[in-house]
Amino acid sequence: MTEDRRKYKFSWENTIGADMQIARPSLGPNTRIETYRLFQFTLRDVLEQRYGTDAADTIFREAGVLAGKSFFEKFLFDASDVASLANKIQESFNRFGIGIFRVEDAAADGGHFIFTVDEDLDCSGLPDTSDVICVYDEGFIQGILESFSGKGFDVREIDCWCTGSRTCRFEAKGKAS
């Protein structure tokens, strides 16, 4: 199917809604974490059953990249340097209830980062599985970094609530040009 004929091509205004006063005048923009996880994990389960875990991870990561780029354009576009970007991400993650974002380490050249997200929307409070599960978040952070820097990044979760760490830790590495 060609891109211009897709039924659900993502755009902030046409998919999320520009005005919550019109879209949800009584309920507003908030929902409970159970609703978000119900959607995420049932979709993930169907994708894994149909296509396998690796393909489901790839799809979730790619969706995260798309979301991260859109989020950057909507909320973080005016970051002028890495420090202001980190502050804006931290403020936005708190405001939207995504998690408590921190920069643990940042290389001077901007090509390597370690980020943590406490109380992560995707996994905080879930049982230990010995698996890192926040592949959507990997893509989300990747999309933000790529939009800000104009360079490619590879982001992988290296610690997760579900591995017993009780925080999600992500390593971001700039890709060689």
MIFITI-300365 format. One record per residue (C-alpha): residue in one letter; x, y, z. Coordinates in pm, 1 decimal, decimal comma, always signed. Example, Ala and Ser with C-alpha at 12.3 -4.5 7.8 and 13.67 -1.06 7.14 Angstrom:
MIFITI-300365
("A" (+1230,0 -450,0 +780,0)),
("S" (+1367,0 -106,0 +714,0)),
This chain:
MIFITI-300365
("M" (+0,0 +0,0 +0,0)),
("T" (+142,0 +339,4 -90,4)),
("E" (+205,7 +591,1 +182,6)),
("D" (-56,7 +839,5 +65,6)),
("R" (-328,4 +571,5 +79,4)),
("R" (-261,0 +450,5 +431,6)),
("K" (-567,5 +456,1 +651,9)),
("Y" (-387,9 +566,8 +968,4)),
("K" (-88,3 +772,5 +861,9)),
("F" (+34,1 +937,5 +1178,9)),
("S" (+22,6 +1311,0 +1227,3)),
("W" (-12,6 +1490,9 +1557,5)),
("E" (-313,8 +1699,8 +1455,8)),
("N" (-507,8 +1427,0 +1272,7)),
("T" (-435,4 +1135,5 +1503,2)),
("I" (-391,8 +1268,6 +1855,4)),
("G" (-616,7 +1571,5 +1822,1)),
("A" (-524,7 +1934,6 +1838,6)),
("D" (-791,8 +2045,7 +2086,4)),
("M" (-878,5 +1825,6 +2384,9)),
("Q" (-1163,1 +2061,6 +2478,8)),
("I" (-1340,8 +1946,4 +2162,6)),
("A" (-1224,6 +1582,8 +2168,8)),
("R" (-1289,5 +1510,7 +2538,0)),
("P" (-1471,3 +1801,6 +2700,1)),
("S" (-1568,0 +1604,1 +3011,6)),
("L" (-1280,8 +1356,6 +3055,4)),
("G" (-989,2 +1569,5 +2935,3)),
("P" (-651,3 +1441,1 +2818,4)),
("N" (-575,2 +1198,9 +3103,0)),
("T" (-631,6 +827,3 +3139,0)),
("R" (-512,8 +561,1 +3379,9)),
("I" (-192,3 +362,3 +3336,7)),
("E" (-395,6 +40,3 +3325,4)),
("T" (-563,6 +159,0 +3005,6)),
("Y" (-232,1 +244,6 +2842,0)),
("R" (-77,9 -89,7 +2939,5)),
("L" (-390,0 -279,8 +2833,9)),
("F" (-351,9 -134,1 +2485,3)),
("Q" (+26,9 -173,5 +2469,6)),
("F" (+57,5 -528,6 +2598,5)),
("T" (-241,9 -675,3 +2413,7)),
("L" (-110,4 -525,3 +2089,3)),
("R" (+235,1 -656,9 +2167,3)),
("D" (+97,4 -1004,5 +2245,4)),
("V" (-87,9 -1020,5 +1912,5)),
("L" (+221,6 -899,2 +1723,0)),
("E" (+442,7 -1157,4 +1897,4)),
("Q" (+198,1 -1439,5 +1827,1)),
("R" (+168,6 -1344,6 +1462,2)),
("Y" (+524,4 -1231,0 +1377,7)),
("G" (+751,9 -1339,2 +1664,3)),
("T" (+925,3 -1149,0 +1941,9)),
("D" (+1204,3 -998,5 +1730,6)),
("A" (+959,7 -857,9 +1476,4)),
("A" (+734,2 -723,1 +1753,6)),
("D" (+1037,9 -552,4 +1910,8)),
("T" (+1130,4 -398,9 +1575,6)),
("I" (+777,1 -270,0 +1519,6)),
("F" (+755,2 -121,4 +1868,9)),
("R" (+1099,2 +39,5 +1834,1)),
("E" (+1010,3 +188,5 +1493,0)),
("A" (+682,9 +322,6 +1635,4)),
("G" (+881,7 +473,6 +1922,1)),
("V" (+1115,7 +649,0 +1676,4)),
("L" (+816,7 +797,9 +1492,8)),
("A" (+662,8 +908,0 +1823,3)),
("G" (+992,1 +1051,4 +1952,7)),
("K" (+1043,1 +1257,0 +1637,2)),
("S" (+687,2 +1389,4 +1655,4)),
("F" (+722,5 +1460,9 +2027,6)),
("F" (+1044,0 +1653,0 +1959,0)),
("E" (+874,2 +1862,7 +1689,2)),
("K" (+577,2 +1938,7 +1916,6)),
("F" (+744,9 +1997,1 +2254,5)),
("L" (+1125,6 +2004,9 +2234,0)),
("F" (+1198,9 +2181,6 +1903,6)),
("D" (+1345,2 +2493,8 +2063,7)),
("A" (+1619,2 +2316,0 +2261,9)),
("S" (+1940,7 +2498,1 +2182,2)),
("D" (+2198,2 +2257,2 +2326,9)),
("V" (+2221,4 +1918,6 +2497,6)),
("A" (+2164,9 +2065,9 +2844,9)),
("S" (+1847,0 +2248,3 +2741,2)),
("L" (+1725,5 +1936,5 +2557,3)),
("A" (+1778,8 +1726,3 +2871,3)),
("N" (+1586,6 +1981,3 +3081,3)),
("K" (+1300,0 +1992,4 +2832,6)),
("I" (+1281,2 +1611,6 +2817,3)),
("Q" (+1280,6 +1593,3 +3196,8)),
("E" (+1002,2 +1852,9 +3223,6)),
("S" (+795,8 +1690,5 +2946,5)),
("F" (+832,6 +1336,4 +3083,1)),
("N" (+713,2 +1462,4 +3421,7)),
("R" (+425,7 +1670,4 +3278,1)),
("F" (+295,8 +1383,5 +3062,7)),
("G" (+353,7 +1113,3 +3324,5)),
("I" (+600,7 +919,9 +3107,5)),
("G" (+854,5 +886,1 +3387,6)),
("I" (+1128,4 +1063,8 +3578,0)),
("F" (+1402,2 +1129,0 +3322,6)),
("R" (+1765,9 +1187,2 +3415,5)),
("V" (+2093,7 +1210,5 +3228,5)),
("E" (+2339,3 +982,5 +3403,5)),
("D" (+2631,4 +1034,8 +3164,9)),
("A" (+2690,8 +1244,4 +2854,4)),
("A" (+3000,9 +1246,8 +2635,5)),
("A" (+3136,0 +1592,0 +2556,2)),
("D" (+3096,3 +1529,0 +2181,6)),
("G" (+2725,9 +1436,4 +2220,7)),
("G" (+2778,9 +1091,5 +2073,8)),
("H" (+2719,6 +876,7 +2382,3)),
("F" (+2464,7 +904,9 +2662,8)),
("I" (+2328,7 +706,2 +2952,6)),
("F" (+1972,8 +802,2 +3052,7)),
("T" (+1752,6 +669,7 +3329,7)),
("V" (+1375,1 +674,2 +3353,8)),
("D" (+1229,8 +603,6 +3697,5)),
("E" (+861,1 +513,7 +3734,4)),
("D" (+859,4 +431,7 +3363,2)),
("L" (+512,5 +427,0 +3209,7)),
("D" (+579,7 +96,8 +3032,9)),
("C" (+712,3 -126,2 +3307,3)),
("S" (+729,9 +11,6 +3663,6)),
("G" (+566,0 -232,7 +3900,4)),
("L" (+562,4 -527,4 +3660,0)),
("P" (+703,3 -864,6 +3770,8)),
("D" (+1067,0 -956,5 +3715,1)),
("T" (+1109,9 -1141,7 +3386,8)),
("S" (+1487,9 -1115,7 +3337,9)),
("D" (+1412,7 -928,1 +3013,9)),
("V" (+1442,4 -560,8 +2929,9)),
("I" (+1105,7 -474,3 +2776,8)),
("C" (+1104,5 -101,6 +2700,0)),
("V" (+1177,7 -122,6 +2327,3)),
("Y" (+917,9 +146,5 +2251,7)),
("D" (+1108,9 +377,8 +2486,7)),
("E" (+1433,0 +291,7 +2306,5)),
("G" (+1280,2 +415,3 +1983,9)),
("F" (+1121,2 +717,4 +2151,0)),
("I" (+1455,8 +836,6 +2288,8)),
("Q" (+1623,9 +756,8 +1956,0)),
("G" (+1368,6 +967,7 +1768,5)),
("I" (+1423,7 +1262,7 +2001,7)),
("L" (+1804,0 +1243,3 +1973,7)),
("E" (+1798,7 +1207,6 +1595,9)),
("S" (+1559,8 +1500,3 +1555,9)),
("F" (+1774,0 +1718,9 +1779,0)),
("S" (+2113,3 +1626,0 +1636,4)),
("G" (+2035,8 +1537,1 +1275,6)),
("K" (+2250,9 +1225,6 +1329,3)),
("G" (+2165,1 +859,5 +1365,2)),
("F" (+2155,5 +695,3 +1708,7)),
("D" (+2124,2 +343,6 +1839,1)),
("V" (+1945,7 +332,8 +2176,4)),
("R" (+1918,4 +17,7 +2384,7)),
("E" (+1782,1 -46,5 +2729,7)),
("I" (+2055,1 -190,8 +2950,1)),
("D" (+1863,3 -210,8 +3280,5)),
("C" (+1488,3 -242,2 +3336,1)),
("W" (+1241,6 -265,9 +3622,1)),
("C" (+1165,7 -613,8 +3486,6)),
("T" (+1528,7 -724,2 +3533,8)),
("G" (+1516,3 -620,6 +3899,0)),
("S" (+1688,4 -283,7 +3850,7)),
("R" (+1384,3 -77,0 +3956,2)),
("T" (+1485,9 +188,0 +3704,5)),
("C" (+1513,4 +181,8 +3328,7)),
("R" (+1856,8 +270,8 +3195,6)),
("F" (+1921,9 +343,1 +2829,6)),
("E" (+2249,8 +369,4 +2643,2)),
("A" (+2248,3 +590,2 +2335,6)),
("K" (+2535,6 +568,7 +2087,4)),
("G" (+2576,8 +794,0 +1788,4)),
("K" (+2607,7 +605,2 +1461,0)),
("A" (+2916,3 +659,8 +1249,3)),
("S" (+2842,1 +888,7 +955,4)),
